[in-house]
Amino acid sequence: MMEASFTAKYQPEKAAAAATVAFKVRDLRLRTSISDTVFVDGPSLNEFSVALEKPGCFVVNFNIPKKDYEFKFFHDLKLAGKPLNLSYTRTKSDDMQGDPRTILEGILLIDSANKVSVNHVPEAGIMKLGYTYEHRGLTTFEPSYDLLKNSLELAVSRRVHGDNVLRAMLDTSSKTLGVELSQSSKLNGSTFKVSTVILLRLVVLNPTKLCSNV
C-alpha cells in the first residue's frame, strides 16, 4: 500500500515558494523538497533535494543543485546484553569545502543515565572515545579523549528554568573554554542560543612575573 502527501507555501513579499512531496511504500519513504525558489526575473531553483529512508536501516539524501549528498546506514545489536548502535556515514557538503568525509560511530547504552561512544572521522584526523553521564535528568557530564590528537575535552550542561540549558565546554587541544546558553521558545518550538569562547592561553598568569613583583 502506498501513501502520498503534498505540502506547499508561497511568500508574496519575497516572490519565493517551497514544496514537499512524500511517498511511503511499506517501510520505505521517498521525499522530494523544493525550497528558496525565487520567481524574480524568471524562476530560480536554489534548493532541490531528494531523500530515501528506511527507518532504523538507512537514509540517503541528495541536494541536486549543490551536488551534496549523505549516505547513512544503521545497525543495532546487543553487546553483553546492552544495546549497541552502529552507524556509517559518507557525506559531502559546502560546509566541508567540497571534501567528502566518512564518519564511523558506535554508542553503547549501559543504562538510562550512562553511555559510552566512539567517533572516528579519518579525513579530519578524529578518533574520540566518549562517556556520558546524566544526573537526575538535570546535569550531564560528557568527557571525551581524542586518541589521534592526544587531547581531552569536557562538557558539562545543566537545565535551568525549565527547558533552558547552560553548557560549558573545555578543549585542551585548542586551549579554549566555551559557554553556551540555549533557550527554547514555547511559541514556535525554535531555539535561541547565546555563546562565547574564551582563549585560555591569553588569560593564564605568569607565576615567575608575579613572584618578581612581590
CYANA upper distance limits for C-alpha pairs under 8 A (distance plus 0.5 A):
  1 MET  CA     25 VAL  CA      6.53
  1 MET  CA     26 ARG  CA      6.99
  2 MET  CA     23 PHE  CA      7.43
  2 MET  CA     24 LYS  CA      6.02
  2 MET  CA     25 VAL  CA      5.12
  2 MET  CA     26 ARG  CA      7.54
  3 GLU  CA     23 PHE  CA      6.12
  3 GLU  CA     24 LYS  CA      5.48
  3 GLU  CA     25 VAL  CA      7.11
  4 ALA  CA     21 VAL  CA      7.93
  4 ALA  CA     22 ALA  CA      6.10
  4 ALA  CA     23 PHE  CA      4.96
  4 ALA  CA     24 LYS  CA      6.88
  5 SER  CA     21 VAL  CA      6.38
  5 SER  CA     22 ALA  CA      5.76
  5 SER  CA     23 PHE  CA      7.14
  6 PHE  CA     19 ALA  CA      7.92
  6 PHE  CA     20 THR  CA      6.26
  6 PHE  CA     21 VAL  CA      5.14
  6 PHE  CA     22 ALA  CA      7.01
  7 THR  CA     19 ALA  CA      6.13
  7 THR  CA     20 THR  CA      5.81
  7 THR  CA     21 VAL  CA      7.20
  8 ALA  CA     17 ALA  CA      7.96
  8 ALA  CA     18 ALA  CA      6.13
  8 ALA  CA     19 ALA  CA      4.60
  8 ALA  CA     20 THR  CA      6.88
  9 LYS  CA     17 ALA  CA      6.25
  9 LYS  CA     18 ALA  CA      5.97
  9 LYS  CA     19 ALA  CA      6.96
 10 TYR  CA     15 ALA  CA      7.88
 10 TYR  CA     16 ALA  CA      6.41
 10 TYR  CA     17 ALA  CA      4.81
 10 TYR  CA     18 ALA  CA      7.03
 11 GLN  CA     15 ALA  CA      6.23
 11 GLN  CA     16 ALA  CA      5.83
 11 GLN  CA     17 ALA  CA      6.67
 12 PRO  CA     16 ALA  CA      7.32
 14 LYS  CA     38 VAL  CA      8.09
 15 ALA  CA     38 VAL  CA      6.29
 15 ALA  CA     39 PHE  CA      6.11
 15 ALA  CA     40 VAL  CA      7.19
 16 ALA  CA     36 ASP  CA      6.46
 16 ALA  CA     37 THR  CA      5.70
 16 ALA  CA     38 VAL  CA      4.92
 16 ALA  CA     39 PHE  CA      6.74
 17 ALA  CA     35 SER  CA      6.83
 17 ALA  CA     36 ASP  CA      6.70
 17 ALA  CA     37 THR  CA      5.77
 17 ALA  CA     38 VAL  CA      7.26
 18 ALA  CA     33 SER  CA      8.02
 18 ALA  CA     34 ILE  CA      5.77
 18 ALA  CA     35 SER  CA      4.64
 18 ALA  CA     36 ASP  CA      6.78
 18 ALA  CA     37 THR  CA      6.99
 19 ALA  CA     33 SER  CA      6.32
 19 ALA  CA     34 ILE  CA      5.69
 19 ALA  CA     35 SER  CA      6.97
 20 THR  CA     31 ARG  CA      7.56
 20 THR  CA     32 THR  CA      6.22
 20 THR  CA     33 SER  CA      4.88
 20 THR  CA     34 ILE  CA      6.84
 21 VAL  CA     31 ARG  CA      6.26
 21 VAL  CA     32 THR  CA      5.83
 21 VAL  CA     33 SER  CA      7.02
 22 ALA  CA     29 ARG  CA      7.69
 22 ALA  CA     30 LEU  CA      6.15
 22 ALA  CA     31 ARG  CA      4.77
 22 ALA  CA     32 THR  CA      6.92
 23 PHE  CA     29 ARG  CA      6.25
 23 PHE  CA     30 LEU  CA      5.57
 23 PHE  CA     31 ARG  CA      6.83
 24 LYS  CA     28 LEU  CA      6.24
 24 LYS  CA     29 ARG  CA      5.02
 24 LYS  CA     30 LEU  CA      6.85
 25 VAL  CA     29 ARG  CA      6.99
 27 ASP  CA     54 LYS  CA      6.45
 27 ASP  CA     55 PRO  CA      7.76
 28 LEU  CA     52 LEU  CA      7.75
 28 LEU  CA     53 GLU  CA      6.37
 28 LEU  CA     54 LYS  CA      5.42
 28 LEU  CA     55 PRO  CA      8.23
 29 ARG  CA     51 ALA  CA      8.48
 29 ARG  CA     52 LEU  CA      6.21
 29 ARG  CA     53 GLU  CA      5.61
 29 ARG  CA     54 LYS  CA      6.90
 30 LEU  CA     50 VAL  CA      8.00
 30 LEU  CA     51 ALA  CA      6.27
 30 LEU  CA     52 LEU  CA      5.14
 30 LEU  CA     53 GLU  CA      7.05
 31 ARG  CA     50 VAL  CA      6.31
 31 ARG  CA     51 ALA  CA      5.64
 31 ARG  CA     52 LEU  CA      7.03
 32 THR  CA     48 PHE  CA      7.89
 32 THR  CA     49 SER  CA      6.21
 32 THR  CA     50 VAL  CA      4.98
 32 THR  CA     51 ALA  CA      6.88
 33 SER  CA     47 GLU  CA      8.24
 33 SER  CA     48 PHE  CA      6.22
 33 SER  CA     49 SER  CA      5.78
 33 SER  CA     50 VAL  CA      7.03
 34 ILE  CA     45 LEU  CA      8.22
 34 ILE  CA     47 GLU  CA      6.13
 34 ILE  CA     48 PHE  CA      5.12
 34 ILE  CA     49 SER  CA      7.17
 35 SER  CA     45 LEU  CA      8.15
 35 SER  CA     46 ASN  CA      7.44
 35 SER  CA     47 GLU  CA      5.65
 35 SER  CA     48 PHE  CA      7.18
 36 ASP  CA     45 LEU  CA      7.37
 36 ASP  CA     46 ASN  CA      6.18
 36 ASP  CA     47 GLU  CA      6.59
 37 THR  CA     43 PRO  CA      7.21
 37 THR  CA     44 SER  CA      6.03
 37 THR  CA     45 LEU  CA      5.26
 37 THR  CA     46 ASN  CA      6.43
 37 THR  CA     47 GLU  CA      7.70
 38 VAL  CA     42 GLY  CA      8.24
 38 VAL  CA     43 PRO  CA      6.01
 38 VAL  CA     44 SER  CA      5.62
 38 VAL  CA     45 LEU  CA      7.33
 39 PHE  CA     43 PRO  CA      4.78
 39 PHE  CA     44 SER  CA      6.89
 40 VAL  CA     44 SER  CA      8.35
 45 LEU  CA     65 PRO  CA      8.36
 46 ASN  CA     65 PRO  CA      7.22
 47 GLU  CA     63 ASN  CA      7.51
 47 GLU  CA     64 ILE  CA      8.18
 47 GLU  CA     65 PRO  CA      7.03
 47 GLU  CA     66 LYS  CA      8.44
 48 PHE  CA     63 ASN  CA      6.30
 48 PHE  CA     64 ILE  CA      6.28
 48 PHE  CA     65 PRO  CA      6.96
 49 SER  CA     61 ASN  CA      7.54
 49 SER  CA     62 PHE  CA      5.85
 49 SER  CA     63 ASN  CA      4.79
 49 SER  CA     64 ILE  CA      6.43
 50 VAL  CA     61 ASN  CA      6.34
 50 VAL  CA     62 PHE  CA      5.70
 50 VAL  CA     63 ASN  CA      7.15
 50 VAL  CA     64 ILE  CA      8.27
 51 ALA  CA     59 VAL  CA      7.69
 51 ALA  CA     60 VAL  CA      5.99
 51 ALA  CA     61 ASN  CA      4.88
 51 ALA  CA     62 PHE  CA      6.84
 52 LEU  CA     59 VAL  CA      6.39
 52 LEU  CA     60 VAL  CA      5.67
 52 LEU  CA     61 ASN  CA      7.15
 53 GLU  CA     57 CYS  CA      8.40
 53 GLU  CA     58 PHE  CA      6.32
 53 GLU  CA     59 VAL  CA      4.90
 53 GLU  CA     60 VAL  CA      6.80
 54 LYS  CA     58 PHE  CA      5.88
 54 LYS  CA     59 VAL  CA      6.94
 55 PRO  CA     59 VAL  CA      8.15
 56 GLY  CA     74 PHE  CA      6.63
 56 GLY  CA     75 HIS  CA      7.87
 57 CYS  CA     73 PHE  CA      6.32
 57 CYS  CA     74 PHE  CA      5.43
 57 CYS  CA     75 HIS  CA      7.04
 58 PHE  CA     71 PHE  CA      8.01
 58 PHE  CA     72 LYS  CA      5.97
 58 PHE  CA     73 PHE  CA      4.76
 58 PHE  CA     74 PHE  CA      6.35
 59 VAL  CA     70 GLU  CA      8.31
 59 VAL  CA     71 PHE  CA      6.54
 59 VAL  CA     72 LYS  CA      5.68
 59 VAL  CA     73 PHE  CA      7.06
 60 VAL  CA     69 TYR  CA      8.05
 60 VAL  CA     70 GLU  CA      6.26
 60 VAL  CA     71 PHE  CA      5.17
 60 VAL  CA     72 LYS  CA      6.88
 61 ASN  CA     69 TYR  CA      5.94
 61 ASN  CA     70 GLU  CA      5.59
 61 ASN  CA     71 PHE  CA      7.09
 62 PHE  CA     67 LYS  CA      7.56
 62 PHE  CA     68 ASP  CA      6.41
 62 PHE  CA     69 TYR  CA      4.98
 62 PHE  CA     70 GLU  CA      7.19
 63 ASN  CA     67 LYS  CA      6.02
 63 ASN  CA     68 ASP  CA      5.50
 63 ASN  CA     69 TYR  CA      6.64
 64 ILE  CA     68 ASP  CA      7.37
 66 LYS  CA     93 SER  CA      8.43
 66 LYS  CA     94 ASP  CA      8.32
 67 LYS  CA     93 SER  CA      8.48
 68 ASP  CA     91 THR  CA      8.12
 68 ASP  CA     92 LYS  CA      5.84
 68 ASP  CA     93 SER  CA      5.44
 68 ASP  CA     94 ASP  CA      7.92
 69 TYR  CA     91 THR  CA      6.11
 69 TYR  CA     92 LYS  CA      5.97
 69 TYR  CA     93 SER  CA      7.36
 70 GLU  CA     89 THR  CA      7.46
 70 GLU  CA     90 ARG  CA      6.20
 70 GLU  CA     91 THR  CA      4.71
 70 GLU  CA     92 LYS  CA      7.01
 71 PHE  CA     88 TYR  CA      8.48
 71 PHE  CA     89 THR  CA      6.01
 71 PHE  CA     90 ARG  CA      5.66
 71 PHE  CA     91 THR  CA      6.80
 72 LYS  CA     87 SER  CA      7.40
 72 LYS  CA     88 TYR  CA      6.11
 72 LYS  CA     89 THR  CA      4.82
 72 LYS  CA     90 ARG  CA      7.05
 73 PHE  CA     87 SER  CA      5.99
 73 PHE  CA     88 TYR  CA      5.73
 73 PHE  CA     89 THR  CA      7.01
 74 PHE  CA     85 ASN  CA      7.82
 74 PHE  CA     86 LEU  CA      6.29
 74 PHE  CA     87 SER  CA      5.00
 74 PHE  CA     88 TYR  CA      7.21
 75 HIS  CA     85 ASN  CA      6.60
 75 HIS  CA     86 LEU  CA      5.66
 75 HIS  CA     87 SER  CA      6.82
 76 ASP  CA     83 PRO  CA      7.53
 76 ASP  CA     84 LEU  CA      6.25
 76 ASP  CA     85 ASN  CA      5.16
 76 ASP  CA     86 LEU  CA      6.64
 77 LEU  CA     83 PRO  CA      6.49
 77 LEU  CA     84 LEU  CA      5.80
 77 LEU  CA     85 ASN  CA      7.17
 78 LYS  CA     82 LYS  CA      5.76
 78 LYS  CA     83 PRO  CA      5.30
 78 LYS  CA     84 LEU  CA      6.07
 79 LEU  CA     83 PRO  CA      6.91
 79 LEU  CA     84 LEU  CA      6.75
 79 LEU  CA    108 LEU  CA      8.48
 82 LYS  CA    108 LEU  CA      7.41
 82 LYS  CA    109 LEU  CA      6.69
 82 LYS  CA    110 ILE  CA      6.54
 83 PRO  CA    108 LEU  CA      6.48
 83 PRO  CA    109 LEU  CA      6.02
 83 PRO  CA    110 ILE  CA      8.08
 84 LEU  CA    106 GLY  CA      7.43
 84 LEU  CA    107 ILE  CA      6.17
 84 LEU  CA    108 LEU  CA      5.02
 84 LEU  CA    109 LEU  CA      6.94
 85 ASN  CA    106 GLY  CA      6.08
 85 ASN  CA    107 ILE  CA      5.64
 85 ASN  CA    108 LEU  CA      7.01
 86 LEU  CA    104 LEU  CA      8.29
 86 LEU  CA    105 GLU  CA      6.32
 86 LEU  CA    106 GLY  CA      5.00
 86 LEU  CA    107 ILE  CA      7.13
 87 SER  CA    104 LEU  CA      6.53
 87 SER  CA    105 GLU  CA      5.79
 87 SER  CA    106 GLY  CA      6.99
 88 TYR  CA    102 THR  CA      7.91
 88 TYR  CA    103 ILE  CA      6.41
 88 TYR  CA    104 LEU  CA      5.43
 88 TYR  CA    105 GLU  CA      7.15
 89 THR  CA    101 ARG  CA      8.47
 89 THR  CA    102 THR  CA      6.14
 89 THR  CA    103 ILE  CA      5.44
 89 THR  CA    104 LEU  CA      7.04
 90 ARG  CA    100 PRO  CA      7.51
 90 ARG  CA    101 ARG  CA      6.23
 90 ARG  CA    102 THR  CA      5.13
 90 ARG  CA    103 ILE  CA      6.95
 91 THR  CA    100 PRO  CA      6.02
 91 THR  CA    101 ARG  CA      5.93
 91 THR  CA    102 THR  CA      7.14
 92 LYS  CA     96 MET  CA      7.26
 92 LYS  CA     98 GLY  CA      6.63
 92 LYS  CA     99 ASP  CA      6.63
 92 LYS  CA    100 PRO  CA      4.87
 92 LYS  CA    101 ARG  CA      6.90
 93 SER  CA     97 GLN  CA      7.50
 93 SER  CA     98 GLY  CA      6.26
 93 SER  CA     99 ASP  CA      8.04
 93 SER  CA    100 PRO  CA      7.98
 94 ASP  CA     98 GLY  CA      5.92
 96 MET  CA    100 PRO  CA      7.87
101 ARG  CA    121 VAL  CA      7.58
101 ARG  CA    122 PRO  CA      8.17
101 ARG  CA    123 GLU  CA      6.54
101 ARG  CA    124 ALA  CA      8.46
102 THR  CA    121 VAL  CA      6.30
102 THR  CA    122 PRO  CA      7.21
102 THR  CA    123 GLU  CA      7.63
103 ILE  CA    119 ASN  CA      7.72
103 ILE  CA    120 HIS  CA      6.37
103 ILE  CA    121 VAL  CA      5.38
103 ILE  CA    122 PRO  CA      8.10
104 LEU  CA    118 VAL  CA      8.44
104 LEU  CA    119 ASN  CA      6.33
104 LEU  CA    120 HIS  CA      5.63
104 LEU  CA    121 VAL  CA      7.07
105 GLU  CA    117 SER  CA      7.82
105 GLU  CA    118 VAL  CA      6.07
105 GLU  CA    119 ASN  CA      5.15
105 GLU  CA    120 HIS  CA      7.01
106 GLY  CA    117 SER  CA      6.06
106 GLY  CA    118 VAL  CA      5.63
106 GLY  CA    119 ASN  CA      7.23
107 ILE  CA    115 LYS  CA      7.37
107 ILE  CA    116 VAL  CA      6.28
107 ILE  CA    117 SER  CA      4.88
107 ILE  CA    118 VAL  CA      7.06
108 LEU  CA    115 LYS  CA      6.06
108 LEU  CA    116 VAL  CA      5.67
108 LEU  CA    117 SER  CA      6.75
109 LEU  CA    114 ASN  CA      7.06
109 LEU  CA    115 LYS  CA      5.08
109 LEU  CA    116 VAL  CA      7.23
110 ILE  CA    114 ASN  CA      5.94
110 ILE  CA    115 LYS  CA      5.77
110 ILE  CA    116 VAL  CA      8.01
111 ASP  CA    115 LYS  CA      7.42
113 ALA  CA    132 THR  CA      8.21
113 ALA  CA    133 TYR  CA      5.96
113 ALA  CA    134 GLU  CA      5.34
113 ALA  CA    135 HIS  CA      7.39
114 ASN  CA    131 TYR  CA      7.96
114 ASN  CA    132 THR  CA      6.19
114 ASN  CA    133 TYR  CA      5.28
114 ASN  CA    134 GLU  CA      7.18
115 LYS  CA    131 TYR  CA      6.39
115 LYS  CA    132 THR  CA      5.84
115 LYS  CA    133 TYR  CA      7.38
116 VAL  CA    129 LEU  CA      8.08
116 VAL  CA    130 GLY  CA      6.24
116 VAL  CA    131 TYR  CA      5.07
116 VAL  CA    132 THR  CA      6.95
117 SER  CA    128 LYS  CA      8.50
117 SER  CA    129 LEU  CA      6.40
117 SER  CA    130 GLY  CA      5.43
117 SER  CA    131 TYR  CA      6.71
118 VAL  CA    127 MET  CA      7.83
118 VAL  CA    128 LYS  CA      6.19
118 VAL  CA    129 LEU  CA      5.30
118 VAL  CA    130 GLY  CA      6.75
119 ASN  CA    126 ILE  CA      7.92
119 ASN  CA    127 MET  CA      6.12
119 ASN  CA    128 LYS  CA      5.61
119 ASN  CA    129 LEU  CA      7.20
120 HIS  CA    125 GLY  CA      8.46
120 HIS  CA    126 ILE  CA      5.96
120 HIS  CA    127 MET  CA      4.82
120 HIS  CA    128 LYS  CA      6.92
121 VAL  CA    125 GLY  CA      6.64
121 VAL  CA    126 ILE  CA      5.54
121 VAL  CA    127 MET  CA      6.99
122 PRO  CA    126 ILE  CA      6.75
122 PRO  CA    127 MET  CA      8.24
125 GLY  CA    148 LEU  CA      7.11
125 GLY  CA    149 LYS  CA      8.21
126 ILE  CA    146 ASP  CA      7.09
126 ILE  CA    147 LEU  CA      8.23
126 ILE  CA    148 LEU  CA      6.80
126 ILE  CA    149 LYS  CA      7.86
127 MET  CA    146 ASP  CA      5.89
127 MET  CA    147 LEU  CA      6.15
127 MET  CA    148 LEU  CA      6.50
128 LYS  CA    144 SER  CA      6.90
128 LYS  CA    145 TYR  CA      5.93
128 LYS  CA    146 ASP  CA      4.78
128 LYS  CA    147 LEU  CA      6.69
129 LEU  CA    144 SER  CA      5.98
129 LEU  CA    145 TYR  CA      5.82
129 LEU  CA    146 ASP  CA      6.97
129 LEU  CA    147 LEU  CA      8.11
130 GLY  CA    142 GLU  CA      7.44
130 GLY  CA    143 PRO  CA      6.46
130 GLY  CA    144 SER  CA      4.59
130 GLY  CA    145 TYR  CA      6.98
131 TYR  CA    142 GLU  CA      6.18
131 TYR  CA    143 PRO  CA      6.26
131 TYR  CA    144 SER  CA      6.80
132 THR  CA    140 THR  CA      7.50
132 THR  CA    141 PHE  CA      6.25
132 THR  CA    142 GLU  CA      5.11
132 THR  CA    143 PRO  CA      7.49
133 TYR  CA    140 THR  CA      6.15
133 TYR  CA    141 PHE  CA      5.73
133 TYR  CA    142 GLU  CA      7.12
134 GLU  CA    138 LEU  CA      7.66
134 GLU  CA    139 THR  CA      6.31
134 GLU  CA    140 THR  CA      4.85
134 GLU  CA    141 PHE  CA      6.97
135 HIS  CA    139 THR  CA      5.67
135 HIS  CA    140 THR  CA      6.61
138 LEU  CA    158 ARG  CA      6.14
138 LEU  CA    159 ARG  CA      5.75
139 THR  CA    156 VAL  CA      7.72
139 THR  CA    157 SER  CA      6.19
139 THR  CA    158 ARG  CA      4.97
139 THR  CA    159 ARG  CA      7.10
140 THR  CA    156 VAL  CA      6.17
140 THR  CA    157 SER  CA      5.72
140 THR  CA    158 ARG  CA      7.01
141 PHE  CA    154 LEU  CA      8.05
141 PHE  CA    155 ALA  CA      6.56
141 PHE  CA    156 VAL  CA      5.27
141 PHE  CA    157 SER  CA      7.32
142 GLU  CA    154 LEU  CA      6.26
142 GLU  CA    155 ALA  CA      5.51
142 GLU  CA    156 VAL  CA      6.76
143 PRO  CA    152 LEU  CA      7.94
143 PRO  CA    153 GLU  CA      6.24
143 PRO  CA    154 LEU  CA      4.82
143 PRO  CA    155 ALA  CA      6.75
144 SER  CA    152 LEU  CA      6.43
144 SER  CA    153 GLU  CA      5.69
144 SER  CA    154 LEU  CA      6.83
145 TYR  CA    150 ASN  CA      7.62
145 TYR  CA    151 SER  CA      6.35
145 TYR  CA    152 LEU  CA      5.11
145 TYR  CA    153 GLU  CA      6.76
146 ASP  CA    150 ASN  CA      5.98
146 ASP  CA    151 SER  CA      5.82
146 ASP  CA    152 LEU  CA      6.92
147 LEU  CA    151 SER  CA      7.77
149 LYS  CA    173 SER  CA      8.03
150 ASN  CA    173 SER  CA      8.50
151 SER  CA    171 ASP  CA      8.16
151 SER  CA    172 THR  CA      6.36
151 SER  CA    173 SER  CA      5.83
152 LEU  CA    171 ASP  CA      6.90
152 LEU  CA    172 THR  CA      6.08
152 LEU  CA    173 SER  CA      7.65
153 GLU  CA    169 MET  CA      7.80
153 GLU  CA    170 LEU  CA      6.07
153 GLU  CA    171 ASP  CA      5.15
153 GLU  CA    172 THR  CA      6.73
154 LEU  CA    169 MET  CA      6.24
154 LEU  CA    170 LEU  CA      5.64
154 LEU  CA    171 ASP  CA      7.27
155 ALA  CA    167 ARG  CA      7.52
155 ALA  CA    168 ALA  CA      6.11
155 ALA  CA    169 MET  CA      4.79
155 ALA  CA    170 LEU  CA      6.81
156 VAL  CA    167 ARG  CA      6.18
156 VAL  CA    168 ALA  CA      5.89
156 VAL  CA    169 MET  CA      7.09
157 SER  CA    165 VAL  CA      7.09
157 SER  CA    166 LEU  CA      6.02
157 SER  CA    167 ARG  CA      4.58
157 SER  CA    168 ALA  CA      6.83
158 ARG  CA    165 VAL  CA      6.10
158 ARG  CA    166 LEU  CA      5.79
158 ARG  CA    167 ARG  CA      6.92
159 ARG  CA    163 ASP  CA      6.78
159 ARG  CA    164 ASN  CA      6.17
159 ARG  CA    165 VAL  CA      4.98
159 ARG  CA    166 LEU  CA      6.87
160 VAL  CA    164 ASN  CA      5.78
160 VAL  CA    165 VAL  CA      6.32
160 VAL  CA    166 LEU  CA      7.41
163 ASP  CA    183 GLN  CA      7.45
163 ASP  CA    184 SER  CA      6.88
164 ASN  CA    181 LEU  CA      7.79
164 ASN  CA    182 SER  CA      6.22
164 ASN  CA    183 GLN  CA      5.09
164 ASN  CA    184 SER  CA      6.77
165 VAL  CA    181 LEU  CA      6.29
165 VAL  CA    182 SER  CA      5.82
165 VAL  CA    183 GLN  CA      7.19
166 LEU  CA    179 VAL  CA      8.00
166 LEU  CA    180 GLU  CA      6.38
166 LEU  CA    181 LEU  CA      5.09
166 LEU  CA    182 SER  CA      7.12
167 ARG  CA    179 VAL  CA      6.24
167 ARG  CA    180 GLU  CA      5.61
167 ARG  CA    181 LEU  CA      6.84
168 ALA  CA    177 LEU  CA      7.62
168 ALA  CA    178 GLY  CA      6.06
168 ALA  CA    179 VAL  CA      4.98
168 ALA  CA    180 GLU  CA      6.90
169 MET  CA    177 LEU  CA      6.11
169 MET  CA    178 GLY  CA      5.41
169 MET  CA    179 VAL  CA      6.92
170 LEU  CA    175 LYS  CA      8.01
170 LEU  CA    176 THR  CA      6.49
170 LEU  CA    177 LEU  CA      5.11
170 LEU  CA    178 GLY  CA      6.96
171 ASP  CA    175 LYS  CA      6.10
171 ASP  CA    176 THR  CA      5.90
171 ASP  CA    177 LEU  CA      7.01
172 THR  CA    176 THR  CA      7.36
175 LYS  CA    199 LEU  CA      6.72
175 LYS  CA    200 LEU  CA      5.95
175 LYS  CA    201 ARG  CA      6.84
176 THR  CA    197 VAL  CA      7.05
176 THR  CA    198 ILE  CA      6.06
176 THR  CA    199 LEU  CA      5.22
176 THR  CA    200 LEU  CA      5.95
176 THR  CA    201 ARG  CA      8.44
177 LEU  CA    197 VAL  CA      6.18
177 LEU  CA    198 ILE  CA      5.57
177 LEU  CA    199 LEU  CA      7.12
177 LEU  CA    200 LEU  CA      7.30
178 GLY  CA    195 SER  CA      7.71
178 GLY  CA    196 THR  CA      6.24
178 GLY  CA    197 VAL  CA      4.80
178 GLY  CA    198 ILE  CA      6.69
179 VAL  CA    195 SER  CA      6.06
179 VAL  CA    196 THR  CA      5.98
179 VAL  CA    197 VAL  CA      6.96
180 GLU  CA    193 LYS  CA      7.42
180 GLU  CA    194 VAL  CA      6.19
180 GLU  CA    195 SER  CA      4.63
180 GLU  CA    196 THR  CA      7.06
181 LEU  CA    193 LYS  CA      6.16
181 LEU  CA    194 VAL  CA      5.77
181 LEU  CA    195 SER  CA      6.78
182 SER  CA    191 THR  CA      7.01
182 SER  CA    192 PHE  CA      6.08
182 SER  CA    193 LYS  CA      4.79
182 SER  CA    194 VAL  CA      6.96
183 GLN  CA    191 THR  CA      6.07
183 GLN  CA    192 PHE  CA      5.61
183 GLN  CA    193 LYS  CA      6.83
184 SER  CA    189 GLY  CA      6.95
184 SER  CA    190 SER  CA      6.47
184 SER  CA    191 THR  CA      4.93
184 SER  CA    192 PHE  CA      6.83
185 SER  CA    189 GLY  CA      5.64
185 SER  CA    190 SER  CA      5.91
185 SER  CA    191 THR  CA      6.52
185 SER  CA    192 PHE  CA      8.03
186 LYS  CA    190 SER  CA      8.41
199 LEU  CA    203 VAL  CA      7.70
200 LEU  CA    204 VAL  CA      6.82
205 LEU  CA    210 LEU  CA      8.42
206 ASN  CA    210 LEU  CA      6.91
207 PRO  CA    211 CYS  CA      6.72
208 THR  CA    212 SER  CA      6.85
209 LYS  CA    213 ASN  CA      7.02
210 LEU  CA    214 VAL  CA      7.22
